[in-house]
Amino acid sequence: MLIDTHSHIYSEEFDADRNETVARAKAVGVGKIVLPNIDCSSLERLSSLAKTDENYFYVANGLHPTSVNADCKKELDVIFSEATFGMLPNVVAIGEIGMDLYWDDTFVKEQKSAFDFQLAYATEHGLPVIIHCRNAFAQIMDVMDAYRSSGLTGVFHCFSEDYESARQVLDMGYYIGIGGVLTYKKSVLPEVVSQIPLTSIVLETDSPYLAPVPHRGKRNESAFVACVAEKMSSILGCSYDDVCEITSGNAKKLFKIA
């Protein structure tokens, strides 16, 4: 079995063929999908899809860093309200959260504050976190330093840093999320993956983004996590079945999925 630990197939990009998309995922052996939230505008779509099959879909609730602005406290209040958690089934994590300074650093202070708030919430409620990090690794590690002895854990989603950064993540007890970028010709991830234990890796797609080869440039979907597993098998020199079994076991452990 495969587990896609990061998919946004509740988004409008899948409105025309969502059922078929899920069927294709199941056909290649994807047995579970984790659906991370973006912001208030995505909550209803996320909830609606998750409720269609509560043995298949699992939810992460949080505020994405690119949705953080000067007025983000109001949005955080809604996302982390009892009413919101009451409407979301199978909440297994807080996410996706973090910092993103790739497009804009206007709200870097607010991003840090929102990230810290969500880390604190996850710690208080015993939930792992799904961390989005883009052009902000040093800033993220700075915020997380206060949580090193808290018992908080999680995954650095769509990891794209070097081996030294990967070691820092692993030293904190976090998992590394690997997706389609692993298959790209100029990616540094094959070198990184070859140096870290498979027991510290979970697989993901980040659908509809970052489709793996041979689907690069097209809409990504959860079925394509199989391409990531195949590439990882080739890099590590182990069987495809071992990659599926070990990474899925990691995901079950992290998110406490039966």
N, C-alpha and C positions, 0 to 999 in steps of 0.2 A: 504493500500500500504506500501511496505517496500522500503527503500533506502539503498543500499550498498554504504557507503561513502568512501570506500577504496578498490579498486580491480585492480589487474594487469593482467586482462584476455587478454590483448594484448600481453602478453609474450609468448615465444615459447612453453611453457608447454601446451598451448591450441591450437596449430596449427592444430592438427588432428581433433578436435571437437569443435571449437570455436562457430560455429552457434548453435550446440546442447546445448552447455553450456549456451548461452544466452537464448535459448528457455526454458531450465529448470528453469532459474532464473525468467523469465516472468511467468511461470506456477505456481510458488509458491507465486506470488504477488510482485516480485521486479519490481518497476516501474521506477527506475532511478539508474544509477551506475556512481560513480565518479572515474575517472581513473587518479591516480597520476603518474607523470613522475619519472624516475630514473636518467638518464643522457642523453648525446647526442646520444648514441647508441639506445635509446628506443624511441626517438622522432618520427621517421617515422612510427613505428609500432603503437604507441599510436594514432597518427594523423589519420592513415588509418582506425583504428577501430572506432574512435570517429565520423568520417565522414559518417559511414554507417547508423547512426541513431542519428541525432542531437537533437531529442526529448527524447532520452533515455540515451545517454552518455554525461558526462560532464568532463571537463579536469582540472587538476591541473598541472601547469608547474613549475619545479624546479630541483635542483640538490640534490640527496640523499647523506647523509653524508658518507656512505661507498664508494661512488664514488669520494670523495674529496681526492686529493693528492697534491703534491708540485706544480703541474702545473694547478691547478683547475681554475685559473683566466681565462685561455683561454676557458675552457669549460663553465664557467659562461657567458662569452661574447657571446658565440654561443646560449646558452639556453635563454638568456635574450635579444636577438637581435630582432629587428622589424621583420626580416624575419621569425624567429621561431614563434613568436606570430601570424604572418600572416598566417602560415600554420596550426595552431591549432584552431579548432572550440570550441566554448563554454568554454572558459577559465574562471573558477569560483573561482580559488584559486591559491596560490603559494605553491607547495609541490611536493614530500614530502621533507621537509627540516629538519634540526636539528643537532643532534650530536649522534654518536654511538661509545662508547669506549669499547664495549664488546669484539670485536675481536682484535682490534689494537688501540693503542693511539699514534702511530707514528706522525699522522698529526692533533693532537689536536688543535694546533694553527691555522692551515688552516681551520679546521672544524668550529672553532669559527668565523673566519673571513668570511667564506662562508655563515654561518648561519646569521650573522649580516647583510651582504650585501642583502640577500634575505628578511630578515625582513624589511629592509629599503625600498626595492623595493615594497613589499606588502603594506607598509604604504603609500608610495607615490601614489600608484595606487588604493588604496581603496579596496584591495583584502584580504580575510582571508588567514590564513596559515594552512597547515597540517604539524604537527610537529612529527618527528620521534625522540624518546628518548629511548636510551638503555644504561644503566650504566652511565648516564650523566645528571641526573636530576638537580643536583646542578649547573653544568656548564651551562646548558641551562637556568636555572632561572637567573643566573648571567648575561648572554647576554641579556635576555629579560627585565631586570630591566629598561633599558633605554627607553623601549617602553610602559611602564605602563600607561602613560597619552597620548598616541598617537592615541587612538581609534582603534588600531589594535586588531583583534580578530582571533579566529581559533579553532582548535581542537588538542588535544594531542592524536594522533593516537595510537592504540594498547596499551592503558594505562595498566600499570602493576605495578604501585607504590602503596603505602599504603594510608590510608584515609587522613593522614595529608598532604601528597603530593597532593592528590585530592583536598583538601580544598584550597591549594595555587593556584591550577589551576583555580578553580571556582572563587576565589577571584579576579583573573585577568580578569574574564569575558569570559573565554574560555570554550569550550565544552570538554567532555571526550569521546573518541572513544572506544567502547567496541566490542570485537570480540570473536573468538572461545575460547580464554583462559578462559573466564567466565565459560565454561562448564567443565574445567579440575578438577580432583579430589582434587589436592593440591593447587588450585588457591586461592589467597587471595581476588580475585575480588568480589565474592558473598558478602563478608562482606563490602567491599567498596561500591558496588552498592546499598546495602540496606540502606546506610547512606547518599546518595546524591540524589537530586531531579531528577526525570525522565526527567524533562524539561532541564536538563544540559547534556543529553546523546545522542550520535548518534551511530548507529550501523554500523558495517563494517565486512569484511571478511579478508582483506589482501591477497586475493587469488593471487597465489596458495599456500600460507603458512598458518600455524596455523589452520588447519581444526578443527572444533568443534566435540565433541562427538555427534553422534556415528561414525563420519567419521575420527576421529583422526588418523594420520599416513598416510592418503591418501592425494591426491591433493585437496586443498580447491577450492571452486568455489562460485560464488555470490549467488546461490540458497541456500547455507548453512547458509546464514544470518538469515533464518527462524529458524534455531536451536538456534541461539543466542537469538532471540526474545522470543522463547518458554522458554528457561532457565531463562531469565529475568522476564518473566511473573510469573514463579514459585517462584522466589526469592522475588519479590515484592508483591505477592499476588493480582495481578491485572490481567485483561484479556489480552490475546494475542493481541486482536484488539486494546486495549488502548496503549500497547507498540508500536505497528506498527504506529498508528496514531500520537502519541506524538513524538517519535524519528524521524519520517519522517518529521513532522512539524519543528522540530529543525533543521534538515538538510536543508530544504527549506529556512529557515530563515538565517542560517549561510552562505549558498552558493548563496542566492538570486535566487533560482530555482523556476520558476513559477509552 
